[in-house]
Amino acid sequence: MKITFVVPALNLTGGLRVVSIYATLLAEKGHKVTVVSPAAKRPSFKQRIKILLKWKGYRFNQKFNSTYFDSAKYEVKILDRHRPVVVNDLPDADVVIATFWNTAEWLADFPESKGKKVYFIQGYEVHPWLPIERVKLTYQLPYQKIVVAQWLADILKAEYQQQSVVIGNAGDHSLFRAPTRKKNKQTTFCMIYSPRFMKGSQWAFECFKKLQNKHPDAKLIVFGMEVLVEVIGLPEGAEYHYQPEQDDIRKLYSRCDAYLFTSSEEGFGLPILEAMACRTPVIGTKCGAAPDLLKSGGGVLVNVGSTNGLVLAMTKLCEMGSGDWDKMSGVAYREANAHGWYEKAVQIERNLLLSQ
């Protein structure tokens, strides 16, 4: 097959990482794959003046990063500037895949020669900072729809009367792995920092500070895309890593006794599987794929926004004996290894073939 993925811009989000994995695996299976992306945003005249004058410490953050697509075994076409993808930007193909709401909108009027249209949905993008009505209209477009979690399929069916195929995400077991280990004497938690409220980073920080009242020796490791001065509310003594490489992220997971997944909204939550593949149990909110992935016992589920629940779960990990932690770590590892990318790629391939 000739397969085209259309992405909104290259960056280091989990959704783009998933696209890069599928593009690689489909290319390895002999398909001709192309990824098409707008170029990076350029600062406006007003923004350039702010940069020049260093106005109130202003910093232009374009968030364009091609890391996941470097050394690709397929074609990566970056447009001349940051603009919508138009029909002449795409090669003729058998299948063209929208990967975000605006890319689905771009493809709406493209001819069949550009490929059968598929909408790969990794989150429910009905957010106040986006044009909500336009986003909703994309879910009603007559594309084949593939979603990463059952809750997304349920929303499409209930709200939009749309059928979809559920293909959950997986873990990169060649990268995220760790030998068996013992629980740390100083209980250590790790998490990803995000300034977005829906990710729950500030809430996690507040809960960790409450935990320290009873367990002052508890340790927190944080990593993220923001420079340290932009990380708000970081607990005193916490260890922060700015834009770590993937192998370094593996090492961070492997140093910890539990990963904190604190989102209030999430399509899937890929770090859950990454941490579990490194034998790290997860304390996770009932959000995204966490309820499905943790039901086997590889962590602790808490209600979204329940401060008492999150503090109690962290307390449980601090007071857990090494034998019980060993069991939870082993369950987490086995659950992660039950979800492999190759098997997911086979499912994607099968559904793309059926879409033609």
Phi, psi and omega in degrees: 000152169259118188237130177242127170260132175249121183243154183289330176178150179285131180201183184258026176285158179298325180298320178288329176296319178298316178300317181296324179293313180295320179299317180296311183293321178292324176294320179295334178276004173101003179275151177270108188250137175230135173247126182246131184218143169297157176286174179296150174293144173252146180295143176290173179302316180297319179293323178296323177296317179298320180296315182299318183273355185052045186297115179049035180072022184302138179223124179278123182244101182277340178059016178276125182208123185265010188310313183295343185247005176292145179056034182293148177268022181212172182279132173244114182253114178257128185292170184292335179203178179278104183202166176297149174286133178245169190303322182287352177281343187256143171285160170296143185207171175274325182221138173236131189244119172279139185240000179203165186302317182290328177291327175295322178295318180300321187281351192308318185256012181289145181287165181298337180297338180276354175120156173295135188274129178234139180247111180266108190253116181251001179191162178263098193274040177267085185237151183296338180274000177245159177288091193305315183294323177293320178300313181299322180298328180294331180287348179259358179295147185280056177257157166290137185243130176241127181240160186263355181207154183297325182297329176291319177299320181296319179294315180300321181287314185286318186268332188234000180056040182246135175272150179210164176253132180265119173229102183291163178283175182222183177247148176275095186286345175283339181255308184266107184198163178194147175287164177300147181210171178260159177296141179294146175295324175258101187306127188238129178249153174224159181198163174261134177269136172218140177286348180289130183303322184297341180278344173074021183295316180297320178298316179299318179299314181298318180292323179295321178297322176294321177301322183296339178297327180258328181232075184296344181272356179298145185241147179232129175246128184234141172223155183185183184269347182270146174292158189305320184294344180263001179273110187270129172082014181302125181300147179300132179088353179291150182260126183241136179238122182269122177045057179292151175292161183302320180292328176290325176297318176304316180294324179293313176305317187287348177272352192252159178265340177200144175259136181262114176250106193239023182292150171261339175220134181197138176291308181225298183100061185304324179301338177302310181290325179297313180296315182297325177295337176266019177065027180255116176301160183238132167262111189228147174286159179282078190207149179057225182269000184304315180301323179285318186284334184262355183293341179280349176110014181273021180172198183230130176267140175228156178289144177302128176079001181276098180298316179299318180296317181291318179296318179296320179295318178293322177298318178302317179293321180297322186265000181288135177288163184297325180295315179293322178295320177304316180295315180296320178298318179295320178295317179301316181297316180293322178297315180298320182286350175280355182237098182249146183293325182298315180296322177293322179295323176298318178295317177300312181303315181299318182287328175292322177297319180290335183286342184288000000 
